[in-house]
């Protein structure tokens, strides 16, 4: 005679299997999104190399590879512990143990990887602002400091349960903790480093200092890099929920991806037309600024807003991005070759503020009810507190970092090196060694045509 089957045990076993299945789906989702986000390093590299002169191409591409490498080392040694460690954790900073990942559960490996990508992004943002006149060893030093200490402290504040901003500030995918931090550091670095030679000159005709355009050498690479970044932003924002199993979860992920798409698309359209009316040309650089600024502006509330809100924040983010570009070039005379600070600081701040108005409590929770939905103005107040905290911390720490390197003579290359190009002086040769040969052939062909014409 067989034992009777207990229906309650069967139901409990089935629920356990479903829970395991959901957990496996979520882990696979986070891992996949992290891998896609890592591709953004290639996007940054192509955008940066296409936007600068050919004589510094090897430098900027090697820098992007080392950003990923140095950030991994720094985040493994101390960054993850500072952000999420429990040993010695408090509301300001996380754990104090070295290589905390070694003592955590295997599941933490997945979350370490996803968060490492965010740390690497913060470091890469700065490189665009200081390129073409920054010593290579300075790249290595500030990449370690940003990924290992400056950024992890901010991420602890907002995403660790013990952080003093956790539960009070809404920053879903790091519009403040990642983008504003990177943007502030980029502005400080560019200011201390100073402009490239010939970027700003005194115009006798206008009677004032004016910027001089220093065009990049390959618009194709810049556009390809931008599109790869757009692709990566889907995972950057969509993956920040850390879960996709279940109806509410996959709907939130889909919403975040659509919001990201609309923010970037409308932002790019705005700056395309603005650039045409301002310059008389359909300028690729203006469109890139708008696309990226529009997507950055969606990060803080990508999962919490409706499509109409994404359109508005994308337009606002692009407008503020391009306004900061013009402010840096025509008023403050800060040379940021990639407009990195404007894209990440200006647009990141817009997203932090906008979510306080448009966060739908059905998506964000009752504690984060947007003002448009009848929420309290204290929501906006806390968002501003978060922005001030991120900016003040980054300005202080990056100011000490970049100022110290500048004082030691480790930050800027010499005038002679800048004239020749960093590829030759620091990396053993040109990125395009056949350039001279092609130029010689072109000169010969031009002379032949002139002789025939004569």
Buried (B, 14 or more C-beta within 10 A) or exposed (E): EEEEEEEEEEEEEEEEEEEEEBEEBBBEBBBBBBBBBBBBBBBBBBBBBBBBBBBBBBBBBBBBEBBBEBBBBBBBBBBBBBBBBBEEBEEEBBBEBEEBBEEBEEEBEBBBBBBBBBBBBBBBBBBBBBBBBBBBEBBBBBBBBBBBBBBBBBBBBBBBEBBBBBEBBBBBBBBBBBBBBBBBBBBBBBBBBBBBEEBBEEEEEEEEEBBEEBEBBBBEBBBBBBEBBBBBBBBBBBBBBBBBBEEEBBEBBEBBBBBBBBBBBBBBBBBBBBBBEEEEEEBBBBBBBBBBBBBBBBBBBBBBBBEEBBBBBBBBBBBBBBBBBEEBBEEEBBBBBBBBBBBBBBBBBBBBBBBBBBBBBEBBEEEBBBBEBEBEEEBBEBBBBBBEBBBEBBBEBBBEBBBEBBEEEEBBBEEEBBEEBBBBBBBEEBBBEEEEEEEEEEEEEEEEEEEEEE
